[in-house]
């Protein structure tokens, strides 16, 4: 089953969701801003994306600019920060059984299908 971590108020996230809908693939939508995201889910995403936590951070967020910018934050601490502040996570993220991608641009989703 394909999952999309989505935020309905985000233009890029809506574009990724629409692109996924156009593929007519069955998928589950997770509003991780409303429902939260666990550290375990973040670790799974990072493993499947083969990336580091800092690569998922939305650096344009006020919280990042005021509280985190310029700080040397270890990876495990980033995971905790992202779980506590899900708005900091880039979106949408599309996850399959073995792989995950950031749906920016939406055509990145083709790498999963």
Residue frames as a rotation matrix with the C-alpha (Angstrom) as fourth column:
UNK 1
0.577 0.816 0.000 0.00
0.816 -0.577 0.000 0.00
0.000 0.000 -1.000 0.00
UNK 2
-0.409 -0.643 0.648 1.22
0.624 -0.715 -0.316 3.46
0.666 0.275 0.694 -0.88
UNK 3
0.350 0.445 -0.824 1.00
0.886 -0.443 0.138 6.17
-0.304 -0.779 -0.549 1.79
UNK 4
-0.119 -0.370 0.921 1.19
0.534 -0.806 -0.255 9.91
0.837 0.462 0.294 1.23
UNK 5
-0.177 -0.020 -0.984 2.07
0.906 -0.393 -0.155 12.16
-0.384 -0.919 0.088 4.14
UNK 6
-0.320 0.306 0.897 0.05
0.699 -0.562 0.441 15.20
0.639 0.768 -0.034 3.18
UNK 7
-0.605 0.228 -0.763 -0.92
0.495 -0.643 -0.585 18.64
-0.624 -0.731 0.277 4.48
UNK 8
0.108 0.782 0.614 -4.13
0.976 0.033 -0.214 19.91
-0.187 0.622 -0.760 2.83
UNK 9
0.821 0.237 -0.519 -3.19
0.235 -0.969 -0.070 23.60
-0.520 -0.064 -0.852 3.22
UNK 10
-0.131 -0.960 -0.248 0.12
-0.144 -0.229 0.963 23.21
-0.981 0.162 -0.108 1.39
UNK 11
0.539 0.326 -0.777 0.09
-0.747 -0.243 -0.620 23.93
-0.390 0.914 0.112 -2.35
UNK 12
-0.349 -0.756 -0.553 3.01
-0.902 0.432 -0.021 21.55
0.254 0.492 -0.833 -3.06
UNK 13
-0.825 0.095 0.557 1.40
-0.230 0.844 -0.485 18.82
-0.517 -0.528 -0.674 -1.03
UNK 14
0.238 0.971 0.001 -1.92
-0.275 0.068 -0.959 19.23
-0.932 0.228 0.283 -2.86
UNK 15
0.306 -0.204 -0.930 -0.07
-0.952 -0.089 -0.294 19.04
-0.023 0.975 -0.221 -6.19
UNK 16
-0.763 -0.643 -0.069 1.57
-0.639 0.766 -0.073 15.78
0.100 -0.011 -0.995 -5.14
UNK 17
-0.503 0.677 0.537 -1.75
-0.088 0.578 -0.811 14.34
-0.859 -0.456 -0.232 -3.98
UNK 18
0.485 0.706 -0.515 -3.41
-0.566 -0.196 -0.801 15.27
-0.667 0.680 0.305 -7.27
UNK 19
-0.115 -0.629 -0.769 -0.55
-0.972 0.233 -0.045 13.73
0.207 0.742 -0.638 -9.24
UNK 20
-0.916 -0.211 0.341 -0.90
-0.320 0.898 -0.302 10.51
-0.242 -0.386 -0.890 -7.24
UNK 21
-0.064 0.974 0.217 -4.66
-0.189 0.201 -0.961 10.49
-0.980 -0.102 0.171 -7.81
UNK 22
0.396 0.197 -0.897 -4.09
-0.869 -0.235 -0.435 10.80
-0.296 0.952 0.078 -11.56
UNK 23
-0.627 -0.697 -0.346 -2.11
-0.765 0.636 0.104 7.56
0.148 0.330 -0.932 -11.51
UNK 24
0.350 0.909 -0.225 -5.23
-0.750 0.416 0.514 5.68
0.561 -0.011 0.828 -10.31
UNK 25
-0.466 -0.558 -0.687 -3.14
0.094 0.741 -0.665 3.84
0.880 -0.374 -0.293 -7.75
UNK 26
0.693 0.654 -0.303 -4.71
0.337 0.078 0.938 2.89
0.638 -0.752 -0.166 -4.42
UNK 27
-0.498 -0.863 0.084 -3.14
0.317 -0.271 -0.909 4.86
0.807 -0.426 0.409 -1.59
UNK 28
0.367 0.508 -0.779 -3.69
0.918 -0.065 0.390 6.01
0.148 -0.859 -0.491 1.95
UNK 29
0.078 -0.277 0.958 -3.58
0.127 -0.950 -0.285 9.72
0.989 0.144 -0.038 2.82
UNK 30
0.152 -0.125 -0.981 -2.07
0.981 0.144 0.133 10.70
0.125 -0.982 0.144 6.17
UNK 31
0.572 0.057 0.819 -2.58
0.038 -0.998 0.042 14.25
0.820 0.007 -0.573 7.42
UNK 32
0.040 -0.672 -0.739 0.52
0.840 0.423 -0.339 14.24
0.541 -0.608 0.582 9.60
UNK 33
-0.735 -0.199 0.648 0.02
-0.094 -0.917 -0.387 17.85
0.672 -0.346 0.655 10.69
UNK 34
0.104 0.901 0.421 -3.42
-0.770 -0.195 0.608 17.09
0.630 -0.387 0.673 12.14
UNK 35
0.891 0.368 -0.265 -2.74
-0.194 0.837 0.512 13.55
0.410 -0.405 0.817 13.36
UNK 36
0.488 -0.792 0.366 0.97
-0.708 -0.114 0.697 13.78
-0.510 -0.600 -0.617 14.14
UNK 37
0.630 -0.437 -0.642 3.86
-0.306 0.620 -0.723 11.61
0.714 0.652 0.257 13.07
UNK 38
0.959 -0.262 0.107 5.93
0.007 0.401 0.916 9.31
-0.283 -0.878 0.386 15.26
UNK 39
0.175 -0.975 -0.139 9.70
-0.824 -0.223 0.521 9.12
-0.539 0.023 -0.842 15.51
UNK 40
-0.240 -0.210 0.948 9.40
0.129 0.961 0.245 5.55
-0.962 0.181 -0.204 14.22
UNK 41
0.699 0.550 0.457 7.54
0.546 0.004 -0.838 6.73
-0.463 0.835 -0.298 11.10
UNK 42
0.808 -0.462 -0.365 10.20
-0.551 -0.812 -0.192 9.38
-0.207 0.357 -0.911 10.50
UNK 43
-0.164 -0.902 0.398 12.99
-0.579 0.415 0.702 6.79
-0.798 -0.115 -0.591 10.83
UNK 44
0.083 0.287 0.954 11.16
0.522 0.803 -0.287 4.52
-0.849 0.522 -0.083 8.36
UNK 45
0.955 0.298 0.010 10.84
0.183 -0.558 -0.809 7.40
-0.235 0.774 -0.587 5.87
UNK 46
0.491 -0.840 -0.231 14.50
-0.784 -0.541 0.303 8.34
-0.380 0.032 -0.925 6.25
UNK 47
-0.268 -0.571 0.776 15.63
-0.170 0.821 0.545 4.76
-0.948 0.014 -0.317 5.71
UNK 48
0.279 0.481 0.831 13.45
0.701 0.490 -0.519 4.35
-0.657 0.727 -0.200 2.64
UNK 49
0.998 0.032 -0.046 14.62
-0.004 -0.783 -0.622 7.70
-0.056 0.622 -0.781 1.25
UNK 50
0.356 -0.933 -0.060 18.25
0.928 0.360 -0.092 6.92
0.108 -0.023 0.994 2.15
UNK 51
0.086 -0.257 0.963 18.66
0.174 -0.947 -0.268 10.42
0.981 0.191 -0.037 3.56
UNK 52
-0.770 -0.398 -0.498 19.34
0.573 -0.088 -0.815 12.30
0.281 -0.913 0.296 6.77
UNK 53
0.041 0.855 -0.518 16.79
0.953 -0.190 -0.238 14.08
-0.301 -0.484 -0.822 8.97
UNK 54
-0.306 -0.195 -0.932 18.12
0.158 -0.976 0.152 17.53
-0.939 -0.101 0.330 8.09
UNK 55
-0.997 -0.073 0.030 17.19
0.037 -0.094 0.995 16.89
-0.070 0.993 0.097 4.44
UNK 56
-0.333 0.943 0.018 13.51
0.865 0.298 0.402 16.75
0.374 0.150 -0.915 5.43
UNK 57
-0.250 0.193 -0.949 13.51
0.745 -0.588 -0.316 20.12
-0.618 -0.786 0.004 7.20
UNK 58
0.417 0.467 0.780 11.50
0.799 -0.597 -0.070 23.03
0.433 0.652 -0.622 5.83
UNK 59
-0.449 -0.777 -0.441 13.97
0.892 -0.421 -0.167 25.85
-0.056 -0.469 0.882 6.49
UNK 60
-0.654 0.257 0.712 11.47
0.128 -0.890 0.438 28.58
0.745 0.378 0.549 5.57
UNK 61
0.375 0.810 -0.451 9.35
0.614 0.148 0.775 27.87
0.695 -0.568 -0.442 8.68
UNK 62
0.445 -0.134 0.886 9.47
-0.471 -0.876 0.105 30.56
0.762 -0.464 -0.453 11.39
UNK 63
0.949 -0.078 0.305 10.19
-0.240 0.446 0.862 27.98
-0.204 -0.891 0.405 14.10
UNK 64
0.579 -0.785 0.221 13.26
0.814 0.542 -0.208 26.82
0.043 0.300 0.953 12.19
UNK 65
0.211 -0.500 0.840 14.48
0.358 -0.760 -0.542 30.37
0.910 0.415 0.018 11.58
UNK 66
0.442 0.061 0.895 14.01
-0.607 -0.715 0.348 31.46
0.661 -0.697 -0.279 15.21
UNK 67
0.741 -0.002 0.672 14.92
-0.613 0.406 0.677 28.30
-0.274 -0.914 0.300 17.13
UNK 68
0.732 -0.331 0.596 17.07
0.267 0.944 0.196 25.99
-0.627 0.015 0.779 15.00
UNK 69
0.906 -0.352 0.235 18.92
0.157 -0.235 -0.959 27.85
0.392 0.906 -0.157 12.24
UNK 70
0.305 -0.904 0.298 22.68
-0.603 -0.426 -0.675 27.68
0.737 0.026 -0.675 12.63
UNK 71
0.315 -0.154 0.936 22.63
-0.874 0.337 0.350 25.08
-0.369 -0.929 -0.028 15.40
UNK 72
-0.554 -0.541 -0.633 24.58
-0.679 0.733 -0.032 21.82
0.481 0.412 -0.774 15.16
UNK 73
0.172 0.759 0.628 21.81
-0.928 0.339 -0.155 19.29
-0.331 -0.556 0.763 15.80
UNK 74
-0.825 -0.482 0.294 22.56
-0.394 0.865 0.312 15.54
-0.405 0.142 -0.903 15.80
UNK 75
-0.754 0.485 -0.444 20.37
-0.313 0.330 0.891 13.28
0.578 0.810 -0.097 13.63
UNK 76
-0.517 0.579 -0.630 18.48
0.753 0.657 -0.014 11.64
0.406 -0.482 -0.777 16.49
UNK 77
-0.604 0.288 -0.743 17.66
0.391 -0.706 -0.591 15.05
-0.694 -0.647 0.314 17.94
UNK 78
-0.841 0.306 -0.446 16.34
-0.538 -0.554 0.635 16.14
-0.053 0.774 0.631 14.52
UNK 79
-0.663 0.612 -0.431 14.01
0.248 0.722 0.646 13.14
0.706 0.321 -0.631 14.51
UNK 80
-0.415 0.490 -0.767 12.58
0.887 0.032 -0.460 14.19
-0.200 -0.871 -0.448 17.88
UNK 81
-0.709 0.104 -0.697 12.24
-0.061 -0.994 -0.087 17.80
-0.702 -0.019 0.712 16.74
UNK 82
-0.848 0.384 -0.365 10.42
-0.417 -0.060 0.907 16.76
0.327 0.921 0.211 13.56
UNK 83
-0.526 0.676 -0.516 8.03
0.645 0.712 0.277 14.50
0.555 -0.187 -0.811 15.49
UNK 84
-0.341 0.360 -0.869 7.24
0.781 -0.406 -0.475 17.34
-0.524 -0.840 -0.142 17.91
UNK 85
-0.115 0.210 -0.971 6.97
-0.292 -0.942 -0.169 19.95
-0.950 0.264 0.170 15.12
UNK 86
-0.050 0.085 0.995 5.58
0.670 0.742 -0.029 18.18
-0.741 0.665 -0.094 12.04
UNK 87
0.909 0.374 -0.187 5.17
0.140 -0.693 -0.707 21.48
-0.394 0.616 -0.682 10.15
UNK 88
0.222 -0.920 -0.323 8.95
-0.666 -0.385 0.639 21.39
-0.712 0.073 -0.698 9.76
UNK 89
-0.294 -0.323 0.899 8.74
0.266 0.876 0.402 18.31
-0.918 0.357 -0.172 7.52
UNK 90
-0.741 -0.004 -0.672 8.87
-0.615 -0.398 0.681 18.82
-0.270 0.918 0.292 3.77
UNK 91
-0.197 0.773 0.603 5.82
0.145 0.631 -0.762 17.54
-0.969 -0.063 -0.237 1.96
UNK 92
0.727 0.614 0.306 4.34
-0.686 0.670 0.284 15.55
-0.031 -0.416 0.909 0.47
UNK 93
-0.556 -0.812 0.179 6.24
-0.796 0.582 0.167 12.36
-0.240 -0.049 -0.970 1.22
UNK 94
0.552 0.693 -0.462 5.12
-0.802 0.593 -0.069 9.25
0.227 0.409 0.884 -0.61
UNK 95
-0.416 -0.667 0.618 6.03
-0.838 0.545 0.025 5.86
-0.354 -0.507 -0.786 0.88
UNK 96
0.432 0.450 -0.782 5.82
-0.649 0.756 0.077 2.35
0.626 0.474 0.619 -0.52
UNK 97
0.994 -0.006 -0.111 6.90
0.072 0.793 0.605 -0.94
0.085 -0.609 0.788 1.01
UNK 98
0.445 -0.896 -0.005 10.56
0.881 0.437 0.183 -0.45
-0.162 -0.086 0.983 0.06
UNK 99
-0.595 -0.670 0.444 11.07
0.767 -0.638 0.065 3.16
0.240 0.379 0.894 -0.95
UNK 100
0.416 0.692 -0.590 9.99
0.747 -0.630 -0.212 6.74
-0.518 -0.353 -0.779 -0.23
UNK 101
-0.487 -0.532 0.693 10.29
0.815 -0.563 0.140 10.01
0.315 0.632 0.708 -2.14
UNK 102
-0.458 0.322 -0.828 9.56
0.240 -0.853 -0.464 13.66
-0.856 -0.412 0.314 -1.63
UNK 103
0.097 0.626 0.773 6.80
0.947 0.181 -0.265 14.63
-0.306 0.758 -0.576 -4.05
UNK 104
0.751 0.028 -0.659 8.45
-0.077 -0.988 -0.130 17.93
-0.656 0.149 -0.740 -4.99
UNK 105
-0.530 0.724 -0.441 8.14
-0.848 -0.461 0.263 18.15
-0.013 0.513 0.858 -7.94
UNK 106
0.343 0.790 0.508 5.20
-0.748 0.557 -0.361 15.74
-0.568 -0.256 0.782 -8.27
UNK 107
0.625 -0.137 -0.769 7.00
-0.617 0.516 -0.594 13.87
0.479 0.845 0.238 -11.06
UNK 108
-0.495 -0.807 0.321 9.31
-0.833 0.337 -0.439 12.43
0.246 -0.485 -0.839 -8.38
UNK 109
0.110 0.640 0.761 6.43
-0.739 0.565 -0.368 10.09
-0.665 -0.522 0.534 -7.56
UNK 110
0.727 0.136 -0.673 7.13
-0.638 0.497 -0.588 8.29
0.255 0.857 0.448 -10.84
UNK 111
-0.322 -0.938 -0.127 10.26
-0.751 0.335 -0.569 6.87
0.577 -0.088 -0.812 -9.18
UNK 112
-0.608 0.172 0.775 7.96
-0.614 0.517 -0.597 4.77
-0.503 -0.838 -0.209 -6.97
UNK 113
0.356 0.928 0.112 5.42
-0.569 0.310 -0.761 3.58
-0.741 0.207 0.639 -9.52
